[in-house]
């Protein structure tokens, strides 16, 4: 059974700036998070319109986005907590893509991390 985070968005938000400091990871997230969101939307559209092409392109986009983010996270000095199981992975990934990263970007956290990049790397 996976680790439970009673308030996953708050838990993720507390650690997020520490796991998103490397300049390459910051840039990769700017590309990968929108790609992930578009991939999910294409998959959903593909399912509801019975369009296998949209569904397949959505899957490819989603996998590419996850690969980019995985590489970005491997560059960080402070690694994120590993996933405990599939349910933990899915819930944390969805919250990160649809809530935490957009909040990080829109709140100025991304820009603060970008400005600090030369002090750490």
ChimeraX attribute file (.defattr): number of C-alpha atoms within 10 A of each C-alpha:
attribute: neighborCount
match mode: 1-to-1
recipient: residues
	/A:1	8
	/A:2	11
	/A:3	10
	/A:4	9
	/A:5	12
	/A:6	8
	/A:7	8
	/A:8	15
	/A:9	14
	/A:10	12
	/A:11	11
	/A:12	19
	/A:13	17
	/A:14	9
	/A:15	13
	/A:16	17
	/A:17	15
	/A:18	15
	/A:19	19
	/A:20	26
	/A:21	26
	/A:22	24
	/A:23	21
	/A:24	17
	/A:25	22
	/A:26	22
	/A:27	15
	/A:28	19
	/A:29	25
	/A:30	16
	/A:31	14
	/A:32	24
	/A:33	21
	/A:34	18
	/A:35	22
	/A:36	26
	/A:37	18
	/A:38	18
	/A:39	24
	/A:40	19
	/A:41	16
	/A:42	22
	/A:43	25
	/A:44	16
	/A:45	16
	/A:46	18
	/A:47	13
	/A:48	10
	/A:49	11
	/A:50	12
	/A:51	14
	/A:52	13
	/A:53	12
	/A:54	19
	/A:55	22
	/A:56	15
	/A:57	17
	/A:58	24
	/A:59	18
	/A:60	16
	/A:61	22
	/A:62	24
	/A:63	16
	/A:64	16
	/A:65	23
	/A:66	18
	/A:67	14
	/A:68	19
	/A:69	21
	/A:70	14
	/A:71	13
	/A:72	22
	/A:73	22
	/A:74	14
	/A:75	16
	/A:76	18
	/A:77	14
	/A:78	14
	/A:79	12
	/A:80	15
	/A:81	9
	/A:82	8
	/A:83	15
	/A:84	12
	/A:85	11
	/A:86	11
	/A:87	13
	/A:88	17
	/A:89	14
	/A:90	12
	/A:91	12
	/A:92	17
	/A:93	16
	/A:94	14
	/A:95	17
	/A:96	20
	/A:97	19
	/A:98	14
	/A:99	14
	/A:100	20
	/A:101	23
	/A:102	17
	/A:103	15
	/A:104	19
	/A:105	16
	/A:106	11
	/A:107	11
	/A:108	11
	/A:109	18
	/A:110	23
	/A:111	14
	/A:112	14
	/A:113	20
	/A:114	17
	/A:115	12
	/A:116	14
	/A:117	15
	/A:118	10
	/A:119	6
	/A:120	10
	/A:121	10
